[in-house]
């Protein structure tokens, strides 16, 4: 489906997106940590020459790999950074067509899923350059569930009601279920907005049941296996890569204490409390706490039974403290946002709760999500768009 109204493509990026001072610091950091790195002053001289010639400079693939891994190490809101060296870095800076971007995202999901043995992966697309904008993925994550408005109710994930309506205005239609996987929405300077269905076999999902409560399976809950964030730009050595989807694996409480429980998400706490026979009118009975534990037990048990990797908050808290210890031994000050690395359940029972952390932000790193949302009026007329399907192989 295609329309031809409105402005075509993205605004051109400013030249200041390329910062040679940042690049110098990065080259020096890599040389200090990586014995295979070239002399940082020789490398900087080459970057300066390239920048003088075309108003931009490029990282080598080795620099991209080092920078992406250190960005994970510097991610203050991530609890799973002990494994930062294991990040699989996919250099896809040459890929710019929307269909090729979509295919690479599908390939990312397949590689990360790994038959349930989830691998941390990042796919880095090209940076904006003077006179040439890079592609954008307009999804917050590669896999999220639709929120379908049905009268006064929403079927699915209420957080994505607006995105769902926007995708539908672009020609997408889901099944109307509580767990419809949203399409990829990709914007490029030459093609505007394009919508791509994700192949069903590229999204591994786990049906949720409980090890002791047979009725839990009757709730029809499920969740996808790979949490791949696609809205946070990656800043490495003076260059911003606006499109760089990345994933680790789920912490159980992300699903069991937030996605399925938050009032503006699936809001399952009260229903589970009632099915447990608890008095949900009396908060002092601690019915919320008891229901929360059982939902989290169901998530962990279901992923385990399906053979899909997931972390529990007790083990991951211990691993985070191991990361903190390693960082200090390496002569680095470990940084973290306390309110993010302390899981949303049983916090005081975890060692991560009883420490304080430097909240300084360091580069390389992931930046805040770009301030962009689906348009709220004239959907389908703001820029050209079309709907297609991502193929099984990357172009």
Secondary structure, DSSP 8 states (H G I E B T S, - for coil): -----S--S-----GGGS-HHHHHHHHHHHHHH-TTS--HHHHHHHHHHHHHHHS-----HHHHHHHHHHHHHT-TT-S-GGGGGG-EEEEETT--SHHHHHHHHHHHHHHHHGGGS---EEEEE---BTTB---EE-SSBSS-B-EEEETTEEEE-GGGHHHHHHHHHTT-----STT-B--EEEEETTTEEEEEE--GGGS-EEE---SS-GGGGGG--EEES--EE-SEEEEETTEEES---EE---BHHIIIIIITTSTTTT--HHHHHHHTT--TT-GGGTHHHHHHHHHHHHHHHHHHHHT---B-HHHHHHHHHHHHHHHHHTT---B--HHHHS-SSSGGGSGGGG---B----SSEEEEE-S----SSSTTSSS-EEEEE--SS--
